[in-house]
């Protein structure tokens, strides 16, 4: 798997060993831990950057936007993004994963340059479908331990410096679960924390998912980016 720091080195990490301390700090010895592991990025999406993303060619206009977007990561005014398409498999989640990798890499390198200790969890990936499945099963089985872990996930996502909230609004939800999602988004919006959302719905449909006040706040602070084309799933 390509090191996410390779694009920041002139030799593309060609001279680095498998025990490079920087790679271990980001990905762990097993490639599944470290700061990327702390982010909760699914295995299939680890090691993806803007440069090597399989969606780069088919979504060239969007990737030109992303290249400009990541240059704001070292500033204090990073905006949120809403990535959507009518069809699944157009590269939204792949692109969101690439943005997490870029954030983690820049956060790590920026801290080192400033002589500071890099944050252990600079970003979080939250899969709404996966969280809802866990929540539904826990409520059906009265599993308090799982509910505690879900609560901890919610708190980590609320306060993460950068977050991806994947597949938002694609399934019907109970009012209780919807309250969890609202709590995450409301906290992040109120705190001015950048969030990348992915969805198969245009942002205007989120008015039916969120309450009107929260929808207005998300819309005001977020750039909507449409992913055109058909599914490329299986060609990641």
C-alpha positions in Angstrom: 0.0 0.0 0.0 1.3 3.5 -0.9 2.4 5.6 2.0 0.2 8.7 2.2 3.3 10.8 2.7 4.8 9.8 -0.7 3.4 12.8 -2.5 5.2 15.1 0.0 8.6 13.7 -0.8 10.6 14.3 -4.0 11.6 10.6 -4.1 8.0 9.4 -3.5 9.3 7.5 -0.5 11.4 5.3 -2.8 14.3 5.2 -0.3 12.1 4.5 2.8 12.1 1.2 4.6 9.0 -0.6 5.9 10.0 0.6 9.4 10.0 4.3 8.5 9.0 5.9 11.8 6.7 8.4 10.0 4.8 5.7 8.1 4.5 3.8 11.4 3.2 6.9 13.1 0.5 7.3 10.5 -0.3 3.7 9.6 1.2 1.5 12.2 3.4 -1.5 11.6 0.5 -3.5 10.3 -0.8 -0.7 7.9 -4.1 -0.7 9.8 -3.4 1.3 13.0 -1.6 4.6 13.8 -3.4 7.8 13.0 -5.2 6.4 10.0 -6.4 3.5 12.1 -7.6 6.0 14.8 -9.6 7.7 12.1 -11.6 4.5 11.5 -11.0 4.6 7.8 -12.2 1.2 6.3 -9.5 -1.1 5.0 -10.6 -0.7 1.4 -10.0 3.1 1.5 -6.6 3.2 3.2 -3.7 4.5 1.3 -5.9 6.5 -1.1 -4.7 10.1 -1.8 -5.8 12.7 -4.3 -2.9 11.7 -6.6 -3.7 7.9 -6.7 -7.5 8.0 -6.4 -9.3 5.9 -9.0 -11.9 8.6 -9.2 -9.5 11.3 -10.2 -9.8 10.8 -14.0 -13.6 10.4 -14.2 -14.1 13.4 -11.8 -11.4 15.7 -13.0 -13.3 18.9 -12.4 -14.0 17.9 -8.9 -10.4 16.9 -8.2 -9.3 20.3 -9.4 -11.5 21.7 -6.6 -10.1 19.2 -4.1 -6.5 20.2 -5.0 -7.4 23.8 -4.1 -9.3 22.7 -1.1 -6.5 20.8 0.6 -4.3 23.9 0.4 -6.6 25.5 3.0 -5.9 22.7 5.5 -3.1 24.6 7.2 -5.3 27.7 7.7 -8.1 28.3 10.2 -10.9 28.7 7.7 -11.4 25.3 6.2 -14.9 24.9 4.8 -17.1 21.8 4.7 -18.0 19.9 1.5 -21.1 17.9 0.5 -20.3 15.3 -2.2 -23.3 13.7 -3.9 -24.5 11.8 -6.9 -27.7 10.2 -8.1 -25.9 6.9 -8.6 -23.8 5.0 -6.1 -20.2 4.1 -7.0 -19.2 7.3 -8.6 -16.2 7.9 -6.3 -17.7 10.0 -3.5 -16.4 7.8 -0.6 -13.1 7.2 -2.4 -12.7 10.9 -2.7 -13.7 11.6 0.9 -11.2 9.0 2.0 -8.5 10.7 0.0 -9.3 14.0 1.7 -8.9 12.3 5.1 -5.5 11.0 4.1 -4.5 14.5 2.9 -5.7 16.0 6.2 -3.9 13.4 8.3 -0.6 13.9 6.3 -0.7 17.6 6.4 -1.7 17.7 10.1 1.2 15.4 11.0 3.8 17.2 8.9 2.6 20.6 10.0 3.0 19.6 13.7 6.5 18.3 13.1 7.5 21.5 11.4 6.2 23.5 14.3 8.0 21.4 16.8 4.8 20.1 18.2 3.5 16.6 19.0 1.1 15.5 16.2 -2.4 14.7 17.2 -3.2 11.1 17.7 -6.7 11.4 16.1 -6.7 14.3 13.7 -9.7 13.0 11.7 -12.7 10.6 11.9 -14.6 8.6 9.3 -18.2 7.9 10.3 -20.2 5.4 8.2 -23.8 6.3 8.9 -25.1 3.0 7.5 -22.7 0.9 9.6 -23.5 3.0 12.7 -27.2 2.6 12.2 -26.9 -1.2 11.8 -25.0 -1.4 15.1 -27.5 0.9 16.7 -30.5 -1.1 15.5 -29.0 -4.4 16.7 -28.0 -3.0 20.0 -31.5 -1.7 20.7 -33.1 -4.9 19.7 -30.8 -7.0 22.0 -30.6 -4.4 24.8 -26.8 -4.5 24.4 -25.6 -1.7 26.8 -21.9 -2.3 25.9 -22.5 -1.6 22.2 -24.5 1.4 23.0 -21.7 2.8 25.2 -19.3 2.3 22.2 -21.7 4.0 19.9 -21.9 6.9 22.4 -18.1 7.1 22.4 -18.0 7.1 18.6 -20.5 10.0 18.6 -18.3 12.0 21.0 -15.1 11.4 19.0 -16.8 12.4 15.8 -18.3 15.6 17.4 -14.9 16.9 18.4 -12.6 15.5 15.7 -10.6 18.3 13.9 -11.8 16.9 10.6 -14.5 14.4 9.8 -16.1 12.4 7.0 -19.8 11.5 7.4 -20.5 8.9 4.8 -23.9 8.0 3.2 -25.9 10.5 5.1 -29.7 10.4 4.7 -29.9 7.2 2.7 -32.0 5.2 5.1 -35.0 5.8 7.2 -34.2 6.2 10.9 -35.9 6.3 14.3 -36.1 9.6 16.0 -33.6 8.4 18.6 -31.0 7.5 16.0 -31.7 10.7 14.1 -31.0 12.6 17.4 -27.5 11.0 17.5 -26.8 12.2 13.9 -28.1 15.7 14.7 -26.0 15.9 17.8 -22.9 15.2 15.7 -23.6 17.6 13.0 -24.9 20.4 15.2 -21.8 20.2 17.4 -19.5 20.3 14.4 -21.3 23.1 12.7 -21.5 25.2 15.9 -17.8 24.6 16.5 -16.8 25.5 13.0 -15.2 22.1 12.4 -14.8 21.0 8.7 -16.9 18.1 7.7 -17.1 16.2 4.4 -20.5 14.6 3.8 -21.3 12.0 1.1 -24.8 11.2 -0.1 -26.9 9.9 -2.9 -29.3 12.9 -2.4 -28.9 16.5 -3.4 -28.4 18.8 -0.4 -31.9 20.3 -0.9 -33.3 16.9 0.1 -31.5 17.1 3.5 -34.3 19.5 4.5 -36.4 16.4 4.9 -33.7 14.6 6.9 -32.7 17.4 9.3 -34.8 19.9 11.0 -35.1 23.3 9.2 -32.6 25.1 11.5 -29.9 22.5 11.2 -30.4 22.2 7.5 -29.9 25.9 7.0 -26.7 25.9 9.1 -25.2 23.0 7.1 -26.2 24.6 3.8 -24.7 27.9 4.7 -21.3 26.5 5.7 -20.9 23.9 3.0 -20.0 23.7 -0.7 -22.1 21.2 -2.7 -20.1 19.1 -5.2 -21.9 16.9 -7.7 -20.4 13.6 -8.9 -21.6 12.9 -12.4 -21.5 9.6 -14.3 -22.4 5.9 -13.7 -21.1 3.5 -11.1 -17.4 2.7 -11.2 -17.6 0.2 -8.4 -15.3 -2.7 -8.8 -12.8 -0.5 -10.5 -11.5 1.3 -7.4 
